[in-house]
Amino acid sequence: MGKLDKLQPAAVWRIFELMNGVPRGSGNEQGVMRALKGWADGLGLAWKEDAVGNLLVSIPASKGAEKAAPVLIQGHVDMVCEKNAATKHDFLTDPIRMKIEGDWVTAEGTTLGADNAIGCAMGLALAEETSVKHGPIEVLLTVDEERGLTGAANVEKGFFSARRMINLDSEEDTAIFIGCAGGRDTEYVLKNRTARSPKESAGRRVVVSGLKGGHSGLDIHTGRGNAIKILGRALQAAAAVMDLRLVEINGGSMRNAIPREAEAKVVIAKEQGRLFKQTVDACLHRIAAEELAGVDDGFAWQVSAVQAPRCFSQASSAAVLDLVAAIPNGVLAMSRDIAGLVESSSNLGVVKTEGARVRMVCCSRSSVMSALAGIVAQHAAIGRLAGAEVTQPEGYPGWKPNLQSGLLATTRKQYAEVFGSEAELLAIHAGLECGLLTEKYPDLDIVSFGPNIRGAHSPDEKVQISSVQKIWKLFASVIEELAKG
């Protein structure tokens, strides 16, 4: 018996538990796809797979609704793999350990993967929940969404037949989402000179931890601390009063997650150990008190001694810290069309030392494509000035709202009838696969909705049980209405 076996709707939670029993980080979806194909075979459902691994499961219409136009239900199977430093978990081999806390399902020290397995489970549950009358259903399960939406970008033309699509990758149950931001990444690589550490030097390790982190789009407006940027500021403060040389700097693991932890090893003169700690402590105390109080109260840091026989040159160390400082991070502009919506942002999500090389990855988003182009150009210019190699892979487009959508009208009507109130119409400052799919299928009519998920892309991720029940009622109501033709 599973931990979630008493939750309703039973089929949704059963399939969600099936998915969380198989490792499914981005790029490692083969196992969960095998499990889902096995599930489909057990029910006699037809399925097919495309060249990049996306899966399309076909659910036949309910009796009497065979002539209804087909509906596409869409979600992604991969998840962001983040864990607390003290948590022992291997995302390549271990299942997600889930638990119930009141009205929420969460995981033990790791991301939960409700983003977006709960949406996938809802779509597939139509095959088991026979009380919901529906027309022909196609469930499109994409891969590699979290690393850049490459699964959706490579969906073959003609892979599905429906021209009405419900995306179940949204995270607020009072809203219907009708638009999203586009995005593009920038990767910097600095090649550094290394040498033996100077005589009479000492090694120091600085660790920044305890930050909340979160989704680099949905949570970027919260002012949560970015561990990489904070660590860089502390090291620059020390470099301003002493000869400081980097040994390594590492932080974050996903470009689309606000980094919660970062650490660096440095070399300083042996007699400046006390001054180094005083300077770092003073800088971080001030950030904690003036910038993070009430936002990231768990923020902590530690300074300790470490062996460091080799280090970067002083010039290379300065270049790395200058680049960390110069990369734009956080909210860059607010929307002039939708109150409270972030228009443009950037997130420095990863810094990693690989021998003499330091690699950094930044994720930029905007709902205005010309603004995104400008931000990306700015990132490239900053990297060139720092002497870094700059790579900017192709990004993904935004999804432009269509207020004349027939599917939107149906969804709004059913929301009002089921819950007795009007749904909010929102755009989201995050990448949904809708924009990529409408590029290949321009006549595709799309809405997006989903249950309350909090802390996505962080070990605090949780999905609300009552909200899953609420969204299932909406989903079933919309599906039944569409089955009437």
C-alpha positions in Angstrom: 0.0 0.0 0.0 1.3 3.4 -0.9 1.5 6.4 1.5 -1.1 8.3 -0.6 -3.6 5.4 -1.1 -6.3 7.1 0.9 -6.2 10.4 -1.0 -8.8 11.4 -3.6 -9.1 11.3 -6.5 -7.6 7.9 -6.1 -6.4 7.4 -9.7 -4.5 10.7 -9.7 -2.6 10.0 -6.6 -1.9 6.4 -7.6 -0.3 7.5 -10.9 1.6 10.3 -9.1 3.0 7.7 -6.7 3.9 5.4 -9.7 5.9 8.3 -11.2 7.6 9.2 -8.0 8.8 5.7 -7.6 11.1 6.0 -10.6 14.0 8.5 -10.9 13.1 11.1 -13.5 15.5 14.1 -13.4 15.8 15.9 -16.7 17.6 13.8 -19.2 16.9 10.6 -17.2 13.3 10.0 -18.1 13.6 6.6 -19.7 12.7 4.7 -16.5 9.5 6.6 -15.8 8.5 6.4 -19.5 8.8 2.6 -19.3 6.7 2.6 -16.2 4.0 4.7 -17.9 4.0 2.6 -21.0 3.6 -0.5 -18.8 0.7 1.2 -17.1 -0.9 2.0 -20.5 -0.4 -1.6 -21.7 -2.1 -2.8 -18.6 -5.2 -0.9 -19.6 -5.0 -1.7 -23.2 -4.3 1.9 -24.2 -2.5 2.8 -27.5 0.7 4.8 -27.2 3.5 6.0 -29.4 6.9 7.7 -28.8 8.8 10.2 -30.9 12.5 10.5 -31.7 13.3 12.5 -28.5 11.3 10.3 -26.1 8.0 12.3 -25.8 5.1 9.9 -25.2 1.5 10.2 -26.5 -1.1 8.0 -24.8 -4.5 7.7 -26.5 -7.6 7.3 -24.3 -10.7 6.2 -26.3 -13.9 8.3 -25.9 -16.6 7.4 -23.5 -19.6 5.6 -24.9 -21.8 8.2 -26.7 -19.0 10.8 -27.0 -17.0 9.2 -29.9 -17.8 12.0 -32.3 -16.6 14.8 -30.0 -13.4 16.6 -31.2 -10.3 15.2 -29.5 -8.7 17.1 -26.6 -4.9 17.1 -25.9 -3.8 17.0 -22.2 -0.2 18.0 -21.8 2.5 17.9 -19.1 6.1 17.1 -18.6 7.5 14.0 -16.8 10.9 15.3 -15.7 11.6 17.1 -12.5 14.1 19.5 -10.9 16.5 17.5 -8.7 17.3 19.6 -5.6 18.0 18.4 -2.0 19.1 19.8 1.3 22.8 19.4 2.0 22.2 17.0 4.8 19.8 14.8 2.9 21.1 11.5 1.6 19.4 10.9 -1.7 20.7 9.8 -5.2 18.4 11.2 -7.9 19.7 8.6 -10.3 18.6 5.6 -8.3 16.4 6.5 -5.4 12.6 7.0 -5.4 11.1 10.2 -4.0 10.3 9.7 -0.3 6.9 11.3 0.1 5.0 12.2 3.3 1.7 13.9 4.2 1.8 17.0 6.4 -1.8 18.2 7.0 -3.3 19.2 3.7 -0.1 18.9 1.8 2.0 16.2 0.2 5.8 16.9 0.4 9.1 15.0 0.2 11.8 14.2 2.8 14.5 16.8 2.1 14.2 16.8 -1.7 12.1 18.3 -4.4 8.7 16.5 -4.7 8.3 16.6 -8.5 4.6 17.6 -8.3 5.9 20.0 -11.0 4.7 18.4 -13.2 3.9 14.8 -12.3 0.6 15.8 -10.7 -0.5 17.3 -14.0 0.6 14.2 -15.9 -1.3 12.0 -13.4 -4.5 14.0 -13.9 -4.4 13.6 -17.6 -3.8 9.9 -17.5 -6.4 9.4 -14.7 -9.1 9.9 -17.2 -8.4 6.4 -18.4 -9.3 5.0 -14.9 -11.9 7.5 -13.6 -14.8 6.2 -15.7 -17.3 8.5 -14.0 -16.0 11.4 -16.2 -17.6 11.3 -19.7 -15.1 12.5 -22.3 -14.4 12.5 -26.0 -11.2 11.2 -27.5 -8.3 12.1 -25.3 -4.6 12.4 -26.2 -2.1 12.8 -23.3 1.2 14.3 -24.4 4.0 13.7 -21.9 7.1 15.6 -22.7 10.7 15.1 -21.6 13.5 17.5 -20.6 11.2 20.5 -19.9 13.2 21.7 -16.9 16.5 22.0 -18.8 15.1 24.2 -21.6 11.8 22.7 -22.9 13.7 20.6 -25.5 11.1 17.9 -25.5 8.3 20.2 -26.6 10.7 21.9 -29.0 11.2 18.6 -30.8 7.6 17.3 -30.9 7.1 16.1 -34.4 4.5 17.7 -36.6 1.5 15.5 -36.9 2.4 13.6 -33.6 -1.1 14.4 -32.2 -4.4 15.3 -33.9 -6.2 17.5 -31.3 -6.5 21.2 -31.7 -7.7 22.0 -28.2 -5.1 21.6 -25.4 -5.2 21.8 -21.7 -1.8 22.2 -20.1 -1.7 21.1 -16.5 1.6 22.8 -15.5 0.3 25.8 -13.6 0.4 26.2 -9.8 -2.4 28.4 -8.6 -5.9 27.0 -8.3 -7.8 30.3 -8.5 -6.4 31.2 -11.9 -6.6 30.2 -15.6 -3.3 30.9 -17.3 -3.4 32.3 -20.8 0.2 33.4 -21.4 3.8 32.8 -20.3 7.3 34.3 -20.7 9.9 33.2 -23.2 13.4 32.4 -22.0 17.0 32.0 -23.0 20.2 30.9 -21.2 23.7 32.2 -21.1 26.7 30.1 -20.2 30.0 31.7 -19.4 33.4 29.9 -19.1 36.4 31.6 -17.7 39.8 29.9 -18.2 42.0 30.8 -15.3 45.7 30.7 -14.6 46.7 28.6 -11.6 49.9 28.4 -9.5 51.2 27.2 -6.2 49.8 29.2 -3.3 52.1 31.9 -2.1 54.4 31.2 0.8 53.0 32.0 4.3 49.5 31.8 3.0 46.4 30.1 4.5 43.3 28.5 3.0 39.8 29.5 4.0 36.4 28.0 3.1 33.3 30.1 3.1 29.9 28.3 2.9 26.6 30.1 2.4 23.5 28.1 3.2 19.9 28.0 4.6 18.3 30.1 1.9 14.9 29.2 0.6 15.7 29.2 -3.1 12.8 28.4 -5.4 11.6 28.7 -9.0 13.6 31.3 -10.9 10.5 32.6 -12.6 7.6 32.1 -10.2 9.6 33.2 -7.1 12.0 35.7 -8.6 9.8 38.7 -7.3 10.1 37.5 -3.6 13.5 39.0 -3.0 14.9 35.6 -1.8 18.6 35.5 -1.5 20.8 34.1 -4.4 23.6 32.2 -2.6 26.0 32.7 -5.5 25.6 36.4 -5.6 25.7 36.7 -1.8 28.9 34.7 -1.6 30.5 36.7 -4.4 29.7 40.0 -2.5 31.4 38.7 0.7 34.5 37.6 -1.2 34.7 40.9 -3.0 34.5 42.7 0.3 37.5 40.7 1.5 39.4 41.2 -1.7 39.1 44.9 -1.3 41.2 44.9 1.9 43.7 42.0 1.2 45.3 39.8 -1.5 42.6 37.1 -2.0 43.0 34.3 -4.5 40.3 31.8 -5.4 40.9 28.1 -5.3 37.3 27.2 -6.3 33.8 28.5 -6.2 30.6 26.3 -6.6 26.9 26.9 -6.0 23.5 26.0 -7.4 22.7 23.0 -9.6 19.9 24.2 -11.9 19.8 27.3 -14.1 16.1 27.7 -13.4 16.3 27.4 -9.6 17.3 30.2 -7.3 20.5 28.8 -5.7 20.2 28.1 -2.0 23.8 27.1 -1.2 27.2 28.1 -2.4 30.8 27.7 -1.2 34.3 28.9 -2.1 37.8 28.1 -1.1 40.3 31.0 -1.1 43.9 31.7 -0.2 44.9 34.7 1.9 48.0 35.8 3.8 48.4 33.7 6.9 48.4 36.8 9.2 45.1 38.0 7.7 42.9 35.2 8.8 41.2 37.2 11.5 40.6 40.2 9.2 39.2 37.9 6.5 36.6 36.4 8.9 35.7 39.8 10.3 35.2 41.2 6.8 33.1 38.3 5.6 31.0 38.2 8.8 30.4 42.0 8.6 29.3 41.8 5.0 26.9 38.9 5.5 25.5 40.2 8.8 24.5 43.3 7.0 22.9 41.4 4.1 21.0 39.3 6.6 19.7 42.2 8.6 19.0 44.7 5.8 18.0 42.6 2.8 16.9 39.1 3.9 15.1 39.7 7.2 11.6 38.4 7.0 12.4 36.9 3.6 15.2 34.4 4.1 15.5 34.1 7.9 17.2 30.8 7.7 20.3 32.3 6.0 23.5 31.1 7.5 27.2 31.0 6.7 30.4 29.5 8.0 34.1 30.4 7.7 36.7 27.6 8.3 40.3 26.7 7.6 41.2 24.5 4.7 44.2 23.2 2.9 44.9 25.0 -0.4 48.2 24.2 -2.1 47.2 25.7 -5.4 45.1 28.7 -6.4 44.1 31.0 -9.2 46.2 34.0 -10.0 45.1 37.3 -8.5 44.0 38.6 -11.9 42.0 35.4 -12.6 40.4 35.5 -9.1 39.3 39.1 -9.7 37.9 38.3 -13.1 35.7 35.5 -11.6 34.4 37.6 -8.8 33.8 40.6 -11.1 31.7 38.4 -13.4 29.7 37.1 -10.5 29.0 40.6 -9.4 28.2 42.0 -12.9 25.7 39.3 -14.1 22.2 40.8 -13.8 20.1 38.9 -11.3 16.5 39.3 -10.1 13.6 41.3 -11.4 14.7 43.6 -14.3 11.3 45.0 -15.3 7.6 44.7 -14.4 4.8 44.4 -16.9 3.0 47.5 -18.0 0.0 45.5 -19.2 -0.7 43.1 -16.3 -0.4 44.5 -12.7 2.0 42.6 -10.5 3.4 40.5 -13.3 7.2 40.3 -13.7 8.1 41.2 -17.3 11.8 40.4 -17.4 14.3 38.8 -15.0 17.6 36.9 -14.8 18.8 34.2 -12.5 22.4 33.3 -11.9 21.7 29.6 -11.2 24.9 27.8 -11.4 28.6 28.4 -10.8 31.0 25.4 -11.0 34.8 25.1 -10.9 36.1 22.4 -13.2 39.9 22.4 -12.8 41.2 25.7 -14.0 37.8 26.6 -15.6 34.9 28.3 -13.9 31.5 27.8 -15.6 28.5 30.0 -14.8 24.9 29.6 -16.2 22.2 32.2 -16.1 18.5 31.9 -17.1 16.8 35.0 -18.4 13.1 35.4 -19.0 10.7 38.0 -20.5 7.2 38.2 -21.8 8.5 40.9 -24.3 10.7 39.2 -26.9 12.5 42.4 -27.9 13.4 43.0 -24.2 14.6 39.4 -23.9 16.9 40.0 -26.9 18.3 43.0 -25.2 18.9 41.2 -21.9 20.7 38.4 -23.8 22.9 40.8 -25.6 23.8 42.5 -22.3 24.8 39.2 -20.8 27.0 38.4 -23.8 28.7 41.8 -23.6 29.4 41.4 -19.9 30.9 38.0 -20.5 33.2 39.3 -23.3 34.3 42.2 -21.1 35.3 39.6 -18.4 37.2 37.6 -21.0 34.8 34.7 -20.8 33.7 32.3 -23.5 30.0 33.0 -24.0 27.5 30.4 -25.3 23.8 31.3 -25.7 21.7 28.3 -26.9 18.4 28.9 -28.7 15.7 29.8 -26.3 12.0 29.2 -26.2 9.2 31.6 -27.2 6.5 33.1 -25.0 2.9 32.2 -25.3 0.8 35.1 -26.3 -2.7 35.4 -24.6 -5.8 34.9 -26.8 -8.8 36.3 -25.1 -11.0 35.2 -28.0 -10.2 31.5 -27.3 -13.2 29.2 -27.4 -11.5 26.8 -24.9 -10.9 29.7 -22.6 -14.6 30.7 -22.7 -15.6 27.1 -21.8 -13.1 26.9 -19.0 -14.2 30.2 -17.5 -17.8 29.1 -17.7 -17.2 25.8 -16.0 -15.0 27.4 -13.3 -17.9 29.8 -12.5 -20.5 27.1 -12.5 -18.5 24.6 -10.3 -17.1 27.1 -7.7 -19.5 30.0 -7.9 -16.8 32.6 -8.6 -14.8 33.9 -11.5 -11.3 32.6 -12.1 -8.5 35.1 -12.5 -6.9 35.3 -15.9 -3.2 35.4 -15.5 0.1 35.2 -17.5 3.0 33.5 -15.8 6.6 34.6 -15.5 7.9 31.1 -16.3 8.3 28.9 -19.4 5.4 26.8 -20.3 5.6 24.4 -23.3 2.5 26.1 -24.8 4.5 28.7 -26.8 6.7 26.0 -28.5 3.7 23.9 -29.4 1.8 26.8 -30.9 4.8 27.5 -33.1 4.4 24.1 -34.7 0.6 24.0 -34.4 -0.5 27.7 -34.9 -4.2 26.7 -34.7 -3.8 25.1 -31.3 -6.2 26.5 -28.8 -4.7 26.3 -25.2 -5.5 27.0 -21.6 -3.4 26.1 -18.6 -4.4 25.5 -15.0 -3.3 23.3 -12.0 -3.4 22.8 -8.3 -1.6 24.8 -5.7 2.1 23.9 -5.6 4.5 25.8 -3.3 8.3 25.8 -3.3 8.7 24.3 -6.7 12.3 23.7 -7.7 13.3 23.5 -4.0 13.3 20.9 -1.2 10.3 22.8 0.2 8.1 21.8 -2.7 4.6 20.7 -1.7 1.3 20.2 -3.4 -2.0 20.8 -1.7 -4.4 17.8 -1.4 -7.6 19.8 -1.3 -6.4 21.9 -4.2 -5.8 18.7 -6.3 -9.4 17.7 -5.5 -10.6 21.2 -6.6 -8.7 21.2 -9.9 -9.9 17.7 -10.6 -13.5 18.9 -10.4 -12.7 21.8 -12.8 -10.8 19.5 -15.1 -13.5 16.9 -15.2 -16.2 19.6 -15.7 -14.3 21.1 -18.7 -13.7 17.7 -20.2 -17.4 16.7 -19.9 -18.5 20.0 -21.4 -16.1 19.6 -24.4 -17.5 16.0 -24.9 -20.9 17.5 -25.6 -19.4 19.0 -28.8 
